[in-house]
Amino acid sequence: LRRNQPEAVLVSVPAYEELAEKGRLYEEKLALEAIAEFEKDKKKNRLFTGKSGNDLFKFKKKLDETA
């Protein structure tokens, strides 16, 4: 403790490795979900590919019209 607040945690190596692996698997799951969402948006032609701010506003208007 430092100033009555937790400062560190002591865990066994196996417990740490298990936590680290769970964290890695969770990040992998989030990445796969993001890829799936990207693919879904790609199929629906909902990806922005403009080169200027005006292109972005046109794209937003197009999305609003299809929503």
Residue pairs with C-beta under 8 A, 6 or more apart in sequence:
1 7
11 19
38 47
41 47
46 63
48 55
48 56
48 59
50 56
50 58
50 59
